[in-house]
Amino acid sequence: MNDDVVGAREAKVVRGEDALVVRTRPMQPDRAQIAAGEGGRPLREPDGGRENVIAMHDDRPPSPTPGEYQPPPQFNQPRATATKKPGWKSAGGFAVAAALLAAKFKALLVALPILKSLIALKFLLSFGTIIASVWVYSLSFGWKMGVVFVLLILVHEMGHWVVIRGYGGAVSLPYFIPGLGAFVAQKSVLDSAEHDAYSALAGPLVGVAATIICWAFGFLMNDPFWTHAAYLGFYINLFNLIPVMPFDGGRVAGVVDSRLWIVGVVIFLAFLIAFHSWGPFTIVFLALVGFSTIPRIRDMLRGVVDPRVAILTPSVRRTVALAYFGTIVVAGLGAYATRPPAP
């Protein structure tokens, strides 16, 4: 008899042959207390009832023989699962990401000087065409007039550049063609035909304004040089307002009334005849006007309408027409007032 389980005064012999005891007091529910005979048969309490066998686990298998004690099942304590540490694969992933980032950064460092070189090349090319134009015009007008004349053309082209950029369009720097003038290459289509018309008018408007400043300066200083420079400025802007493509007047005429293209061809030919402008540059201008304007006149006579122009309201067209013809009047009067005296 184990005193830890059953005290001497708390036990009673049930069967002498087994010489085993059971407790007479209620069993404690918080510890496993098992009483059984040597043959494995459960003992009886004094009142004749069977001893309830209490095990530490409720999920032991049922006994095949009713009333027979079954030992509790064995349970293996689950082992603690260690947290998986990042292995060489995770480290390799970080290394690959770092290598890609370093490669992109290195590529950026390599591309920056190239990009700067391209930007510098564009500026040099634009500036180089300006110098070449100054040299060409200096052969005819002298270097001082050549510089002023090129600057007036530059102001004209910068008027286009600023307005196109203001409307969100992409445009190149001004490039000069010695003897033919200059241009800016518009690289994207603007939102509306109205914006196209205003960007085309911006060059002559700014150019005429700069020419008026030259004229006023010559008048105040009583210097015929600036008056002659003003005449060249009025002349070049008035010429550019002839309603034929690829001149600025041709772009505006498409918004005001496409029939102005026919009028523009007549004016252009009359201008060449009146000023006896026959030479290599004249042939170039004739080719440009022929390839740019004649197809548009043909489409207009066939009833083809530009959908971007068709949606413009009459008020927009009237506003563009007022600005267009107003600029022509100012440039024409300025050219007439500043014309050099007849020899």
C-alpha positions in Angstrom: 0.0 0.0 0.0 1.3 3.4 -1.0 0.6 6.1 1.5 1.0 8.8 -1.2 -2.1 7.4 -2.8 -4.1 5.8 0.1 -3.6 6.4 3.9 -3.8 3.4 6.3 -6.8 4.7 8.1 -8.6 5.6 4.8 -8.3 2.2 3.2 -10.3 -1.0 3.6 -9.6 -4.5 2.4 -12.1 -5.7 -0.1 -10.8 -9.1 -0.9 -8.4 -10.9 1.2 -6.9 -12.9 -1.5 -5.9 -9.9 -3.5 -4.7 -8.1 -0.4 -5.4 -4.8 -2.1 -7.3 -1.8 -0.8 -9.5 1.0 -2.1 -10.2 4.4 -0.7 -13.3 5.1 1.3 -13.3 8.8 0.7 -14.3 10.5 -2.6 -11.5 10.4 -5.2 -9.8 13.7 -6.1 -10.6 14.9 -9.5 -7.3 16.6 -10.1 -5.0 13.5 -10.0 -5.1 10.1 -11.5 -6.0 7.5 -8.9 -6.3 3.9 -10.0 -7.2 0.9 -7.9 -7.1 -2.6 -9.4 -6.4 -6.1 -8.4 -3.3 -8.0 -9.2 -5.2 -9.8 -12.0 -6.2 -6.5 -13.5 -9.8 -6.7 -12.2 -11.1 -3.5 -10.7 -11.8 -3.4 -7.0 -15.2 -2.7 -5.4 -16.1 0.0 -3.0 -17.7 -0.9 0.3 -21.2 -0.3 -1.1 -20.6 -2.8 -3.8 -20.2 -0.3 -6.6 -17.3 -0.5 -9.0 -14.5 1.9 -8.7 -14.5 4.4 -11.6 -11.1 4.5 -13.2 -9.9 8.0 -13.8 -7.1 8.6 -16.2 -5.3 11.8 -17.1 -6.5 11.6 -20.7 -10.1 11.3 -21.8 -9.3 10.0 -25.2 -8.0 6.6 -24.3 -9.5 3.7 -26.3 -12.6 1.9 -24.9 -12.0 -1.4 -23.1 -12.9 -4.5 -25.1 -14.0 -6.1 -21.8 -16.6 -4.0 -19.8 -15.2 -2.8 -16.5 -11.5 -3.7 -17.4 -8.9 -1.0 -16.9 -7.2 0.3 -20.0 -3.9 2.2 -19.7 -3.9 5.7 -21.1 -2.4 6.1 -24.6 1.1 7.4 -25.0 1.4 10.9 -26.4 4.5 12.3 -27.9 5.3 15.8 -26.9 5.4 17.9 -30.2 8.8 19.3 -30.8 9.1 23.0 -31.1 9.5 24.0 -34.8 12.4 26.3 -35.2 11.9 29.4 -37.3 13.4 28.9 -40.7 16.3 31.3 -41.1 16.9 32.9 -44.4 19.1 30.6 -46.3 21.4 31.1 -49.2 18.4 31.4 -51.6 17.1 34.5 -49.8 20.5 36.0 -49.6 20.9 35.3 -53.3 17.6 37.1 -54.0 18.8 40.2 -52.1 22.1 40.0 -54.0 20.3 39.9 -57.3 18.1 42.9 -56.4 21.1 44.9 -55.3 23.0 44.0 -58.4 20.1 45.1 -60.6 19.8 48.4 -58.7 23.5 49.0 -59.0 23.3 48.2 -62.7 20.5 50.7 -63.3 22.4 53.4 -61.3 25.5 52.7 -63.3 23.5 52.9 -66.5 22.1 56.2 -65.4 25.5 57.5 -64.7 26.7 56.4 -68.1 23.6 57.9 -69.8 23.7 61.3 -68.1 26.9 62.4 -69.9 25.5 61.1 -73.2 22.2 63.0 -72.6 24.1 66.1 -71.7 26.1 65.7 -74.8 23.0 65.4 -76.9 21.4 68.5 -75.4 24.6 70.4 -75.8 24.7 69.2 -79.4 21.2 70.5 -80.1 22.2 73.9 -78.7 25.4 73.9 -80.7 23.6 73.0 -83.8 21.0 75.7 -83.3 23.7 78.2 -82.5 25.8 77.1 -85.4 23.0 77.7 -87.9 22.6 81.2 -86.4 26.2 82.0 -86.9 26.1 80.7 -90.5 23.0 82.8 -91.2 24.7 85.9 -89.8 27.6 85.3 -92.2 25.4 84.8 -95.2 23.3 87.9 -94.6 26.4 89.9 -93.8 27.6 89.4 -97.3 24.5 91.3 -98.5 23.8 93.8 -95.7 27.0 94.1 -93.7 27.8 92.3 -90.5 25.9 94.8 -88.2 22.7 94.5 -90.2 23.2 90.8 -90.6 23.3 90.4 -86.8 20.1 92.5 -86.3 18.3 90.8 -89.1 19.0 87.3 -87.7 18.0 88.5 -84.2 14.6 89.7 -85.6 14.1 86.3 -87.2 15.1 84.6 -84.0 12.5 86.6 -82.1 9.9 85.6 -84.6 10.7 81.9 -84.2 10.8 82.2 -80.4 7.2 83.5 -80.5 6.2 80.2 -82.1 8.3 78.2 -79.6 6.9 79.9 -76.5 3.2 79.6 -77.5 3.6 75.9 -78.6 5.2 75.1 -75.3 2.6 77.0 -73.5 -0.1 74.9 -75.1 1.7 71.7 -74.0 3.2 70.9 -77.4 6.7 69.5 -78.1 8.8 71.7 -80.3 12.5 71.9 -81.3 14.9 74.8 -80.9 15.0 77.3 -83.8 17.1 76.2 -86.7 18.2 78.6 -89.4 18.6 77.9 -93.1 21.0 80.6 -94.4 19.2 82.6 -97.1 15.8 81.0 -96.5 15.0 82.0 -92.9 14.4 79.7 -89.9 11.9 77.3 -88.5 11.0 75.4 -85.4 9.9 71.8 -85.8 6.6 71.1 -84.0 6.8 67.5 -82.8 3.3 67.0 -81.5 -0.3 68.0 -82.5 -1.9 70.7 -80.3 -5.3 70.2 -78.7 -7.3 72.2 -81.3 -7.1 74.0 -84.6 -7.6 77.2 -82.7 -4.3 76.6 -80.8 -2.6 75.8 -84.1 -3.7 79.2 -85.5 -2.6 81.2 -82.5 0.8 79.4 -82.4 1.2 80.3 -86.1 0.2 83.9 -85.5 2.5 84.2 -82.5 5.6 84.5 -84.7 4.5 87.4 -86.9 2.9 89.2 -83.9 6.1 89.0 -81.8 8.2 89.8 -84.9 6.2 92.9 -85.8 6.4 94.0 -82.2 10.2 93.7 -82.1 10.3 95.5 -85.5 8.2 98.4 -84.1 10.8 98.8 -81.3 13.6 99.0 -83.9 11.6 101.6 -85.8 10.9 103.7 -82.6 14.6 103.5 -81.6 15.7 104.7 -85.1 13.1 107.5 -85.0 14.3 108.7 -81.5 18.0 108.4 -82.3 17.5 109.7 -85.9 19.5 106.7 -87.1 18.6 105.4 -90.5 20.2 102.1 -89.7 17.5 101.1 -87.3 14.8 102.4 -89.7 16.3 100.2 -92.5 16.4 97.3 -90.0 12.7 97.9 -89.2 11.9 97.8 -92.9 13.5 94.4 -93.2 11.6 93.2 -90.1 8.2 94.4 -91.5 9.0 92.9 -94.8 10.0 89.4 -93.6 6.9 89.2 -91.4 4.6 90.4 -94.1 6.0 87.9 -96.5 5.4 85.1 -93.9 1.7 86.1 -93.6 0.9 85.2 -97.3 -1.8 82.6 -97.0 0.1 79.7 -98.5 1.7 76.7 -96.9 4.2 76.3 -95.4 4.1 80.0 -94.3 2.5 81.1 -91.1 -0.3 82.7 -93.1 -1.1 79.4 -94.7 -1.7 77.7 -91.4 -3.9 80.5 -90.2 -5.9 80.6 -93.5 -6.9 77.0 -93.0 -8.8 78.1 -89.8 -10.2 81.4 -91.2 -11.3 80.1 -94.6 -9.5 77.5 -96.7 -10.4 79.4 -99.9 -7.7 81.9 -98.9 -5.1 79.4 -100.1 -6.1 80.1 -103.7 -5.7 83.8 -103.0 -2.4 83.1 -101.4 -1.0 81.3 -104.5 -2.0 84.3 -106.7 -0.3 86.8 -104.3 2.8 84.7 -104.0 3.3 84.5 -107.8 2.6 88.3 -108.1 5.2 89.0 -105.4 7.8 87.0 -107.3 7.0 88.8 -110.5 6.9 92.3 -109.0 10.2 92.0 -107.2 12.0 90.0 -109.9 12.8 87.3 -107.4 14.2 84.7 -109.7 17.1 82.6 -108.4 17.9 79.4 -106.6 16.0 80.4 -103.5 12.9 81.2 -105.6 12.9 77.7 -107.0 13.0 76.3 -103.4 10.1 78.4 -102.3 8.1 77.5 -105.4 8.7 73.8 -104.6 7.7 74.2 -101.0 4.5 76.1 -101.9 3.6 73.7 -104.6 4.0 70.5 -102.5 2.3 72.0 -99.4 -0.5 74.1 -100.8 -1.7 72.5 -104.1 -2.9 69.2 -102.4 -4.8 71.2 -99.8 -6.5 73.3 -102.5 -7.4 70.1 -104.4 -9.0 68.5 -101.2 -10.8 71.7 -100.5 -12.4 71.8 -104.0 -13.5 68.2 -103.5 -15.3 69.1 -100.3 -12.8 67.5 -97.9 -13.0 69.4 -94.5 -10.6 69.1 -91.7 -12.7 67.8 -88.7 -10.6 69.8 -86.2 -11.5 73.0 -88.1 -15.2 72.0 -88.7 -15.9 72.0 -84.9 -14.7 75.5 -84.4 -17.4 78.1 -83.6 -17.9 81.1 -85.8 -16.8 83.4 -83.0 -13.4 81.6 -82.8 -12.9 82.0 -86.5 -13.8 85.7 -86.4 -11.3 86.2 -83.6 -8.5 84.5 -85.5 -9.4 86.4 -88.7 -9.3 89.7 -86.9 -5.8 89.0 -85.4 -4.6 87.7 -88.8 -5.7 90.6 -90.9 -4.8 93.1 -88.2 -1.2 91.9 -88.2 -1.1 92.1 -92.0 -2.3 95.7 -91.9 0.3 96.7 -89.3 3.1 95.0 -91.1 2.1 96.4 -94.4 1.8 99.9 -93.1 5.1 99.6 -91.3 6.9 98.3 -94.4 5.5 101.2 -96.4 6.5 103.8 -93.8 10.0 102.5 -93.4 10.8 101.7 -97.1 14.1 103.1 -98.2 14.1 106.1 -100.5 14.1 105.4 -104.2 17.6 105.9 -105.7 
